[in-house]
């Protein structure tokens, strides 16, 4: 079941305190970027973040969910209304993730 645009709009509203957050629709779901890095997504109207060591430390009791068949487990954020927590989670994931490689020009 694809995610609804309304839920994605709600997620983006909750992330509005964080600068440089964007998203892209992909096959009925949404991938969320923070300062150019993929940090989260909305899959079947569930807000899931990358399971970095920092994210796991901030969300120790959060369940791991599979975003789509064959996908790697991600952390499901239940407390999406806690904007301060979301800001902390995005910042720690950004720090934990490597810098993306530049795209090759063709």
N, C-alpha and C positions, 0 to 999 in steps of 0.2 A: 504494500500500500504506500503510495508516494506521500511525502510530507505536504502539508497545506501551506500555502503562502501566508495565511493568517498566523500560523504558529511561527513561521520564520520571521514575520514582522514583529511578533511578540519577543522572540529571542533577540532580535536586533535592538529593540527598545530597551531590553534589560542590559544590553551591552553598550548603550549610548554614552555611558560615562568613560568609556575607553576610546581613545583616539586611534585612528588608522585601522579600523575593523571593516572588513568587506566580506562579501559572499558571492558565490557563483552557483547557479542552478546546474545540477548534473544528473541527468536521468531520473528526474522526479524527486531528487533529494537536494540538499544544499551543503556546500563545503564552505567553511568559514576561515578566513585569513586574518592574521594579525601581523601588521607590519611586513607583509609579503610572505609569511610562513603559514602553512596549513596547520591550524591548531585544534579545530573542532569541526563538527558538522551536525546537521539535523537529518535524522534518518527515521522514517516512520513516525514523525512527530516526537522524536526523542532527541534531547540535546546531549551529544556525546563529545568528549574531549580526548585528545591523545594521552595515552597512559605513560607519561614521563615520570621519572622518580619524584620530581617536585610536585606534580599533580597528585600522585598517589599519597604523598605526605600530607597535602592539604585536604584530600578527600579520602581518608583512610577507610571509611565504611561504605563508600559508594560502590554499587555493583558494577561489574564488568559486563558489557553487552556487545554482541556482534552487530555491526551496523547494517550488514547485508550479507547474503549467503557467500561464503568464501572470504569475507573480510576479517581483518585482525580485530581482536577485542579492544574496545575503547571504554573509558570511564563514563558512566551515565551520571549526569548532574541532576539530582532531584531538587536541590535548593536553588533553583534558577532565579528566584526573586531576591536573593542576597547579592546585590550588586557589588559590594565590597569584596566578597568571596570570589565572584566572577573575575573581577579585576586582578586579584591576587593570582588566581589560577592561570589566566591568560599570560600574565607577566612571567610566571615561573615556567610555563610551557615554552614561551618564546626563548627564555634563557637556556632551557634544557636542549632545545632543538638545534641542529647544525644550521649554518647559513646555507640557503639553497644555492645550488650551482647555477651559474649564468646559463641562459639558453643559448644554444649554438645558432648562429645566423646561417641561413641556407641560401 
